[in-house]
Amino acid sequence: MWGFSLLFLLITAPLIKPYILSPNDASRFGAMVSLAETGQYALHPSMAWTIDRALRDDGVFISDKPPLLNVIGAGVIAATSAVGLGPEWHVWTVTFVLSALPAALTLALLGMMLCGTAAGLRLSLLTLALCALTTLLTPYALTLSNHCVTALLVMALVPVLRRASITAGAWTAFLLGLICGSISLFDIPTGIVLLGLTALFALITPSIRTLPFLVGILLPVALGFALNRVLTHCWLPVYFHSELYDYPGSAWAFHTPDAPPYPLRVLRLLIMLTVGSLGVLVMWPLGIFAAIGCWRLGRGEERAENRVVARWTLAAWGLLLAALVLNPSPRGADGGSGYGLRWVIALMPPLMLFLPTALRTMRGWGLRTLFALASVWGMAIVALGMVNPWPANTISRFPPLHNLSTALAERNALPPRLGSGIIRLTAREPALGLFDLGMIHFRAGRYYEAAPLLRDSILTAEITETHQFDPNLARYYLGISLTELELYSLADDVYRTLLTDDPGNIGARNNHARCLLAWGQIDAALAEVEEALRRDPGNQSSWRLLVHILDLTGQRDLAVERLEARLAENPEDETAASLLGSLRSTESP
């Protein structure tokens, strides 16, 4: 089984993208990088565009995710830097350590537990392979998220629960509480549901000792409170503090007054979580067979420990789905692009434990055909999910259609009219879908294809409702695209609009200066760089541009004076020192 997990890692590792895929990823990664580089729990400026952020009481934007995973990720980034790997490795490394590796360990635990049952080697290997090939654990192993770590903890909880149901050991009860309490440090909805459910099982199961179990729970809960207080300045998780989302430009604040009535929100979530575009029954039909096996084992198994695990698993699924559907928060009305799809991932591997029971009792070609079709469908879903993991399904609300469109666009094989049609007919937020489609071409250096899509995303946002879309971010990349296409006049108009709305955007000012310089507007470019340095005196890109422009216009002596003045104010400025050294050695910086 360890060999299977190693093979899983060897396959998934090369598929991890070395860049951030969605606002969810950006929120976590921004906190990790900031903590690793500065020791401060804040969003790194490079990830400030994420909508998954909160405004702390000291005016600093922070990740709104549970902080423990971010702290661990910061340690991974620090270790990566310590061994000489540059920033370009950071995304890949933290994703591998915090997502791919936990997913592989989850599969290893599942394989070990299957070998300990009466399933037999063939059924065990088939179940393990189907877990890797049909559950959403694999697509999420490729993206920076908390779901694979949560799945590992849930999978580790199952054998401890089984043992605790037949032994009265204090250590087993303590370990049960420790693992159960730790889940909420990574996934709040799943953690709360499993904590309450496991506590109920502990109370009604005579063999589980209550005091060690409670002590085990209290340790991670205390750690969570302490981390929240120190890093976010709140005792409770950020999600419970709506006031932290009340800031200009917040993507979450406007939902409160405009949210539909609660019964309608419940109905929407019920459809979405079951048979809708993100429904579990649609995205993972093989789970129906596993649930049937779990039900049969829970009713007919003679061994009490197996009955306990089967009943606990079914109850966990029912309670988590009910909690998601009945979520009273107005922000849950649409739930983001992967609401229930993400939050049930941790319970998929435990349910697969019971698939052999269903397979052993399966009779008739009809059921076997349905099982085969469900398996093939699940494999197709996972294959498409590995193209582009689900949190970013913006081109279409139907994840397979989104990922198929993404795969074609990355190969420049998606006709523009077809792509726009898919977005306008099936996207939740058309402006964001057009932006993401444009960014696929932008990252590939296809600026001619990217520019119209980025422009259309801005125009679409003016006539449709937006939630996650940031028009200034679209303008930022549109300006770069137009500059690359040497359409300097159009790029200048885009940058001026952007900087009128967001004058503190230093990156945009620097890019505007580059555009003006390429256009031959040297004085205007110099004025833009000077404004950027006035707003951010230590910006490295601005200093490089300033020295380049002064050197280009024959004002090297003035550049030397400016750099010397900068070093007098800040002797530790390595960029200024490097530029000054280049000038003094008569080399062009």
N, C-alpha and C positions, 0 to 999 in steps of 0.2 A: 504493500500500500504506500510505503514511503517512496518507492520507485515511481508510482503513478503521480504522486505529488511533485516529485522532481521533474518529471516529464511535463506536468502542467506549468511549472515555472519556466522551463526552457521554451515552451510555446508562447506563453503570455509575455515574458520579459521583452522580446523584441517588438511587441505590438504596443507597448506603452508609449504614448505620445510625449515628447519632451516639452510640451507647452500646456498651458492651462486651457481647459475646455469650456468651463461654464462659471457663472457667478458663485456657485456653491464651492467649486474647487478654489476659485480665487480668494474667497473669504478665508478659507483655511490656510492656503499657501501664503497669503499676505501676512497673516499673523505669525506663521512659522519663520518666514524670512526676517521680519522685523525683530522678533525675539532673538533669533540667532545672531543677527548682525549688530543690533544696538542694545539688546537686553531689555527693550521696552515692548510691552504688549500693546501693539497698535497695528493698523493695516499699513503694510509697506506701500509707498507711493505708487509703485508699479501696478498694484492691485487695487488702487483706490476706486476703480471703476465699478467694482462689484456692487450689486444691490443688496447682497446679504451682509449688511453691516449695521452697526448701532453706534450711536453717539454717546460716549461715556460722559459722566458728570463733569469731567475736566476738559470737555471739548475735543477729545481725541476720538477718531473713528476706530472702532475695534470690530473683530469678527463676532458675529452673533451665534457662533457655534460653540458647543461645549468645549472648554479650554484644554482639557487633558490631552486630546489628540494633537492639538496645536503645539503644546509643550513638548510632547514626544517628537513631533516632526521637527521642531527647532533643534533638538538634540541630534537628529539624523543629519540635518543640514550642516550643523557645526562639525560633526564627525566627517562628513563629506569634504568640507573645506579643509579639515585638518590633514587629510590624506592627499591633498593637492588637486582635487577635482574642482573645476571652476563652476560658476553659477549656472552654466548651461546644463549641468548634471543634476541640479537640485530637484527639479520637478520629477525627473525620472526616478531618482533615488528614493525620495519620500513616497512616491506612488508604489514603487516596488516593495519597500519595507512595510508600509502601512496598509497596502491593499493587496498586492499580488501574493506576498508571503503569507499573510493571515488567511487568504483564500485557499492557498495550497495546504496550510496546516489544518484548515477546516475539513478539506477533503481527506486528509490523512486520518483525522479523528473519526470521520464517518466510515472510512474503510476498516479501521481497527474495530469499530463497534459492529459493523456488518459481519466481520470474520468471527466475532464472538457470539453470533446468533446461529440459528438453525437454517439460515438462508442457503448455505452451500456456496462454494467458490464461484461457480458460474453466475448465479444470481447476484452475488455480492459484487463481482466485477462489473456486471451489467448495470447495477444500480449506481455504483460509483461513477461509471462512465456517463450515465444519463444525468447525474447530478452536475457533472462538469459541463456537459454539452447542452443541457436544456434549462438549467436554472439561471437566474440573473446574477448569480455569484460571479460567473466568468466575465461578463462585460464590466462589472463594477471592480474587478481586479485590475482593470486597465485605467481607472480614474481615481483621483485623490478624493477619497470619501471615508466616512466612518462605518460603512455597512459591512465590509469584510471583517474588520476587527470585531464588530458586534456579532457577526455570524460565528466567528471563532469562539467567543465567550459563551454564546448560546449553545454551541456544539459541545463545549467543555462542561457546561452545566448538566447536560443530559446524563452522562455516566455517573456523575456525582449524585444526581437525584435518584438514579436507579439504586446506587449503593446505599444511600441514606434511607431508602424505603425498607431495607432489610437488615440494617445494622444500627445499633444505638451508639456508635462511636461519636465522641465529642468533636474529634478532629474532622470527621466527615460532615457533621452538621455545620461546623465553623466554615469549612471550605465551601459548602453549599451557599451559605449566606454571603461569603466574600465574593464569589463569582456573580451571584445574583445581584448584589449591590453594585458591582463594578459596571454592569451593563449600562446603567443610566448615566455613567460618566462619558459614554460615547454616543448613545442613542437614547434620547429622553423618552419618546413615546414607547418604544419597545422595552426600555428599562423599567418604566413605571408599571406597565402591564405585567411584565414577568415578575417584578418584585412583589406586587400584590398577589399574583396567582401562586407563586412559590411559597409565600408566607402562609397562604390559606392551606396549601398542601402540607406544609410543615405542622400546622395546627391540628389537622385531621389525621396525620400519620403518626401513630404512637412511637415509632422507632426513631423519629427525628427529634433530637434534643433541642428544646426551645432556646435556652440561654446561649449556648455556643453559636446557634444559628443567628440570633439577634446581634451578638457581638461581631460576627462576620459581616453583617449588613452595615453596622454602624461605622466601621473603619473606612470603606470607600465613600460612604455618604458624607462623613466628616471631611474627607479629602476633597470631595466635590464642593462643599460649602466653602472651604478654605481657599481653593483655587478661584472660585467665583468672586469671593470677597477681595482677594489680592489683585486679581487681574482685571476683573470687570467692575469692581467697586460695588457689587451687589451680592447678597447672600444667595439669592435664587438665580437660576439660569436666565440669560438675557431674554429668552423667549417669553418669560413671564412679566417682563417690564415693557409695556407698550410705550411708555414715555421715552424710552431710548430710541424708538423709531420715529419720533416726532422731530424731524429736522427738514430743512428745505431740500427738495428733490428726493425725499424718501419714496421708494417704490411701494412701501407697505402702508404708509399712514393713510392714504386716500381710500383704502378699502373700507374703513370703518363706516363712514356715512353712506357710502353707495352700495354696501353689501346687500344682497337679496335677503328675504326673510329666512329665518332659521330653518323652517321645514323644507324650503326649496333648496337650501344649501345641503341639507341632509340627503335629499333625493338625488341631487347632482353627484354627491360623493359616493352614494350607494351604487349608482349606475357606473361611475367611473372606476370604482374599485372592483367591480364584478364583471360586467359585460361591456363596459365602455372602452374607449381607445387605450386606456391604461389598465384595464381590468385584469385581475389575476387569472380568471377563467380563460381570457383571451390570450394573455401573454404566457401563461404556463398551464396549459390544459393537462399536462402529465400529472400535475398536482392532484387532480380529481382522483386518479387511480391510487396515488399514495395516501390520500385521505380515506379512501375506502378501506385500504389495508390497515390504516391506523384505527378506524372505527371497529373493524372486525377483531383486531387484536385486543382493543380496549374492552370488548364485551366477552370474548371467548377464551382469552389466554388464562392458563391455570396459574402461571407464576405471577405473584403479586407485583413484583418490581417492574415487570413488563407492562402490566395493566396500568400502573401508576404513570409510567413514561408516556404511554399511548394517550391516556386521558389528559395528562398535562399538556401534551402537544396539541391535541384538538382544542382544548380550552384556550391555550395561548393564541391559536389562530383566530378563534371566534372572538375573544376579547379584544385582540389588537385590531381586527377589522371593525368591530363595533366602536372602539375608541376613535378610530380614524373617521368613520362615518358620522359619529355623533359629536365630533369636534366642534365646540361652540364658537371658536374664533372666526371672525369674519375673514381673516386672512386664509382660512382653509376653504373658502368658497371655490377657488380654482386650484389651490394647493400647489402652485408651481407646475412645472412641466413633468414632474415625476412623482407626484404626491404619494399615493399608496404603493406605486410600483417599487419605490426605493425602500419603504419602511417595512415591507414583509420579507425582504431578502434574507434576513437573519433566521427566519423560521423555515426557509425552504430546505436546507440540509437536514434538520431534525425530522421533517416530515418524510424525507426520502428513505429514512430508516425502515419505514413500513411498506415501501413499495414491493419488496419480495413477498410479503404476506398476500398482497393483492395478486401478484403474478402467479403464486402457487395455486390459488383458488380460481384462477381465470379459466373459464370454460367457453368453448365455442369460437368459431372463426370471426363472428361479428365483433366480440369484445377485443379479440387479438388484433383485428384490423383497426379498430378505433385506437387501441394502444399504440400501434405502429404509426398511425397518422398523427397522434398527439406527440409522439417522440420526434418525428420528422419536423413537425411544425415548431416545436420547442428548439430544435437545433437551428432552424432557419432564423428564429427570433434572436438566438444568441449570436449566430454568425453576423447578423446585421448589427447587433449591439456592439460587437467587437470592432466594427467600423467606426462607430462614434457612440460612446456610452450614453445611456438614456437621459441623464440630467440636462442635456443640451438639445432635446428634440423640439426645435423651434420652427423648422421648415414645414413640418406637418405635425398635427397633434397625434397622429398615428406613428409610433416609433419606427416600425419597419419601413414605412414610406419615407420618413425623414432620413433614416440611415441609408436607404437605397439612393435617395437623391444626393446625399452627401458623398457616397462612394462614386457616383457618376460625375458630380461636380469636381471632385478632387482630380479626376482623370480628364477634365474638360470635355466630358461626353454628355452633359445634360443640356439640351437645347434651352436657350434663354426663355422662350415663351412657355415651354413646359414647366420649367422651374418656377417662373412667376405664377403660372396657373395653379400649380400645387400649393404654393404659399397662400394665394388669395382664397382658395377654396377650403383649405384644411388647416391652415396655421391658426393658433390661438391668437397670436399677435403678429399680423402681417409685416409690420415695420421691422420687427426683430428678426423674422424669418429672412427678409430681404437683406438685412444687415449681415446675418450669419452666412448666407450664401455668398454675399460679396466678399466676406473675409476669407472664405475658402480660396477664392481666386487671388485675393491680395497676398495671402501667405505664400502662394505658389508663384508670385511675381507676375501674375497676369493682370496688370493694371487696366488694360483696355476693357477686360470683362468686368473687373471689380468696380470701376468708377460708376457705370450706369446703375448698378444694383445699389451701391451706397447712396447715390443721389435719390433713387426711387424710395429707399427706406426713409429718408428725411421727408420727402414729399408725402409719403403714405402716412407718416406719423401726424401730419397736420390735419388729416381728414378721418383718421380712425383712432380708436381708444388704444392707449399704450400703457404698459405696466413696467416691463423691464427695459424697454428701449431707451437709450440715451442718445439724443440727436447730436450732441456735441462730440460724442465718441465717433459717431458715423462721420461727422465733419472732419475730425482729426485724420482719419484714414483716407477720406475722400481727398483732402488736401494733399496728402502724400502721393496718392495715385495720380492726381492731376499734374503735380510737379514732375513725377516720373514720365508722364506723357508729354511734358513740355508745354502744357496748357496753363501758362503762368498766370494769365489774367483771371481765369476761372478759379484757380487755386487761391489767388490773392483774395478774391471775393469770399470764398469759403472760410478762409482763416480770419478775415475781418469780422464775419458774422459770429464765428466761434468765440473770438477774443472779446467781442462786445458783450456776449452773454457770460463768458467765463474768463475774465481778465487775468486771473491767477494761474492759468494753464501754461506753465513754463515750457513744457514740451511742445505745445502748439506754437508758442512764440519762437522757439528755436527753429521749428520746421518752417514757419512763415519767413524767418530770416533767410533760411536756405533757399526758399522759393524766390524771394526777392533778389538774392545774390545771383542765382542762376538766370534771372530775368534781366539782370544788369542794373537793378535798382540798389546800388551799393549804399547810398546814404540812408535809404529807408531800411535796408537790412541792418546797418549799424545801429540805427535808432531802436529797432526792435530788440536787438541783442542787449543794448544798454538798459532798456526797460525790463528785460528778463533778469539782468543782474541786479537791478534796483530792487526787484521783488524777491529774488533769491540770490544773494551775493556769493554763495558757495557752489552754484550750479556748474558742474564740470563741462557739460556740453556748451553752455553759454560762454564760458571762458575760452574754450577751444575755437568757437566761432568768432569771438571778438579778436583773438590773436590772429586768426586766419585772415579776417577782413583787414585789420590794420597792416598786416604783412603784405597783403595783396595790393594795398593802396600806397605802399612805400612809407608807412608810418611805424617801422620796426622799433624805433627809439621810444615812441609813445607806448607801444605794446610792452616794452621792457619796463618802463616806468609804472605802468598799471600793474604788472605782475609783481614788481618789487613792493609796491604799496600793499598789494594783497597779502604777500608773505609777511610783511611787517605787522599786519593785523592778525594774520593766522599762519604762523610758521609751520603748522602741520599740514598745510594744503599741498598734497603730493602732486595734484594736477598742475597747480601754478608753478611749483618747483620744476616739474618736468618740462613744461612749456618754456620757462625761463632758460633752462639749460639748453634746450634746442635752439632758442634764439641766439644765445651767447656763443654757441658753437657754429653759428651762421647756417644752421640747418633749418629748413622750413618745417614748422610744427605739423 
